[in-house]
């Protein structure tokens, strides 16, 4: 059963990142919010923040607020085989996910994090720099049941992943693909040059 509740009035700036079901059937929701919204009796309020919320049939299990993210740039969540959740998105300057802060030396950064199934606590958080303040689009994240994470997105100038900077010399958007181990360790990254489909 999924219950969709009306938003509070006046309507806040609300952007849905995405939905996922974990193996236990819990619904995981990510969204960006500037204002306040009430869902099934629980109110979420923030000045430009992102949220990850886990629901069961009778209501909320846990929620996690991400402070200081780039508004409107949290991606859809991915549930792992043990019910842990992987999230990703963009942020400005810094972002705090529980007790795990992530900082970028550039104007904009890209984060990926693993949250614990039972309470949403962050297990690890990785951050990557966007040194030239690209107009990055919201990333896409995928994961294997064992927890290996693949992060992908597009960039139009340069991006640094795992200490390696990829540069796009053309006018179009190149694609990046990064692999992260189940413990959060960076594994590898690759750049895919733009084609006419990404111009």
C-alpha positions as CSV (number, residue, x, y, z in Angstrom):
1,X,0.0,0.0,0.0
2,X,1.4,3.4,-1.0
3,X,-0.4,6.5,0.3
4,X,0.2,9.8,-1.5
5,X,-0.6,12.7,0.8
6,X,-1.3,16.3,-0.3
7,X,1.5,18.8,0.0
8,X,1.3,21.6,2.6
9,X,0.1,25.0,1.6
10,X,1.5,27.2,0.3
11,X,3.2,24.6,-1.9
12,X,6.9,24.2,-1.3
13,X,9.6,23.7,-3.9
14,X,9.5,19.9,-4.1
15,X,11.5,17.8,-6.5
16,X,11.3,14.0,-6.4
17,X,14.7,12.3,-6.8
18,X,13.2,8.8,-7.2
19,X,11.8,5.7,-5.6
20,X,13.0,2.2,-4.9
21,X,11.8,-0.9,-3.0
22,X,14.3,-2.9,-0.9
23,X,14.2,-6.7,-0.6
24,X,11.9,-6.4,2.5
25,X,9.4,-4.4,0.5
26,X,10.1,-1.1,2.2
27,X,9.7,2.0,0.0
28,X,12.8,4.3,-0.2
29,X,12.1,7.9,-1.4
30,X,14.5,10.7,-2.2
31,X,13.5,14.3,-2.7
32,X,14.7,17.9,-2.6
33,X,12.8,20.4,-0.6
34,X,12.7,24.1,0.0
35,X,9.9,24.8,2.5
36,X,7.8,22.2,4.3
37,X,5.8,19.1,3.3
38,X,3.7,16.7,5.4
39,X,3.5,13.0,4.4
40,X,1.4,10.6,6.4
41,X,1.5,12.8,9.5
42,X,5.3,13.5,9.4
43,X,6.5,17.0,8.5
44,X,9.7,17.6,6.7
45,X,11.0,21.2,6.6
46,X,14.2,22.7,5.3
47,X,15.8,25.6,3.5
48,X,17.0,23.9,0.3
49,X,17.9,20.4,1.6
50,X,17.6,16.8,0.4
51,X,15.9,13.9,2.2
52,X,16.0,10.1,2.1
53,X,13.0,8.5,3.7
54,X,12.2,4.8,4.3
55,X,8.6,3.7,4.7
56,X,6.8,0.5,5.6
57,X,3.1,-0.1,5.3
58,X,2.3,1.6,8.6
59,X,4.5,4.7,8.2
60,X,8.0,6.0,8.3
61,X,10.9,3.8,9.5
62,X,13.6,6.4,9.3
63,X,14.6,9.6,7.5
64,X,17.9,11.2,6.7
65,X,18.4,14.9,5.9
66,X,21.3,16.0,3.7
67,X,22.3,19.5,4.6
68,X,23.7,22.0,2.0
69,X,23.2,20.0,-1.1
70,X,22.7,21.5,-4.6
71,X,18.9,22.0,-4.7
72,X,17.1,19.6,-7.0
73,X,20.0,17.3,-7.6
74,X,19.5,14.2,-5.6
75,X,19.3,11.0,-7.7
76,X,17.0,8.0,-7.3
77,X,18.0,5.6,-4.6
78,X,19.3,2.0,-5.0
79,X,18.5,-0.8,-2.5
80,X,21.2,-3.4,-1.9
81,X,20.6,-7.1,-1.2
82,X,21.0,-6.6,2.6
83,X,18.5,-3.7,2.5
84,X,21.2,-1.0,2.7
85,X,20.5,2.0,0.5
86,X,22.9,3.8,-1.9
87,X,22.3,7.5,-2.8
88,X,24.0,10.0,-5.0
89,X,23.7,13.7,-6.0
90,X,25.3,17.0,-6.4
91,X,26.3,19.6,-3.7
92,X,27.8,23.1,-3.3
93,X,30.9,23.5,-1.0
94,X,30.0,20.7,1.5
95,X,27.3,18.3,2.4
96,X,26.7,16.4,5.7
97,X,25.1,13.0,5.7
98,X,24.8,12.1,9.3
99,X,28.2,12.1,10.9
100,X,30.0,11.9,7.5
101,X,30.8,15.3,5.9
102,X,31.9,15.6,2.4
103,X,33.8,18.6,1.1
104,X,34.8,19.7,-2.4
105,X,37.6,22.1,-3.2
106,X,35.6,23.3,-6.2
107,X,32.2,25.1,-6.4
108,X,30.3,21.9,-7.1
109,X,30.9,18.4,-6.0
110,X,29.4,14.9,-6.6
111,X,28.6,12.6,-3.7
112,X,27.7,9.0,-3.3
113,X,26.9,7.3,0.1
114,X,25.8,4.0,1.6
115,X,23.1,4.2,4.3
116,X,22.4,1.4,6.8
117,X,19.1,-0.4,6.3
118,X,17.7,-0.3,9.9
119,X,18.1,3.4,10.6
120,X,19.5,5.3,7.6
121,X,22.9,6.0,9.3
122,X,25.7,6.7,6.8
123,X,28.2,3.8,6.4
124,X,30.5,5.8,4.1
125,X,30.4,8.9,1.9
126,X,32.6,9.6,-1.1
127,X,32.9,13.0,-2.8
128,X,34.4,14.0,-6.1
129,X,35.4,17.5,-7.4
130,X,33.9,19.4,-10.3
131,X,36.9,21.8,-10.6
132,X,35.4,23.9,-13.4
133,X,31.9,24.4,-12.1
134,X,30.3,22.3,-14.8
135,X,26.6,22.4,-15.4
136,X,26.4,18.8,-14.2
137,X,23.2,16.9,-14.6
138,X,21.8,14.7,-11.8
139,X,23.9,11.5,-11.7
140,X,22.6,8.0,-12.0
141,X,23.7,5.3,-9.5
142,X,23.4,1.5,-9.8
143,X,24.6,-1.3,-7.5
144,X,25.1,-5.1,-7.4
145,X,23.4,-7.1,-4.6
146,X,26.9,-7.4,-3.0
147,X,27.2,-3.7,-2.8
148,X,29.5,-2.7,-5.7
149,X,28.4,0.7,-6.9
150,X,28.6,2.3,-10.3
151,X,28.1,6.0,-10.7
152,X,27.5,7.7,-14.0
153,X,26.7,11.2,-15.3
154,X,27.7,13.8,-17.8
155,X,30.1,16.8,-17.7
156,X,31.0,19.5,-20.2
157,X,34.5,20.7,-19.1
158,X,36.3,18.5,-16.5
159,X,35.7,16.4,-13.5
160,X,38.0,14.7,-11.0
161,X,37.3,11.1,-9.9
162,X,39.5,9.3,-7.6
163,X,42.4,11.7,-8.1
164,X,42.2,11.5,-11.9
165,X,40.9,14.5,-13.8
166,X,39.0,13.9,-17.0
167,X,38.8,16.8,-19.5
168,X,36.3,17.4,-22.3
169,X,37.8,19.4,-25.1
170,X,34.7,19.5,-27.2
171,X,31.5,21.4,-26.9
172,X,29.3,18.5,-26.1
173,X,28.8,16.5,-22.9
174,X,31.1,13.6,-22.2
175,X,30.0,10.7,-20.0
176,X,31.8,9.5,-16.9
177,X,31.5,6.1,-15.3
178,X,33.0,5.4,-11.9
179,X,33.2,2.1,-9.9
180,X,33.2,2.1,-6.1
181,X,33.7,-1.0,-3.9
182,X,31.2,-2.1,-1.3
183,X,33.3,-0.5,1.5
184,X,33.4,2.9,-0.3
185,X,36.9,2.6,-1.8
186,X,37.3,4.1,-5.2
187,X,38.0,1.5,-7.8
188,X,38.2,2.9,-11.3
189,X,36.7,5.6,-13.7
190,X,36.3,6.0,-17.4
191,X,35.4,8.8,-19.7
192,X,33.2,8.2,-22.7
193,X,33.5,10.9,-25.4
194,X,30.4,12.8,-26.5
195,X,28.5,11.8,-29.6
196,X,25.8,13.6,-31.4
197,X,23.3,12.2,-28.9
198,X,24.9,14.2,-26.1
199,X,25.5,17.5,-27.9
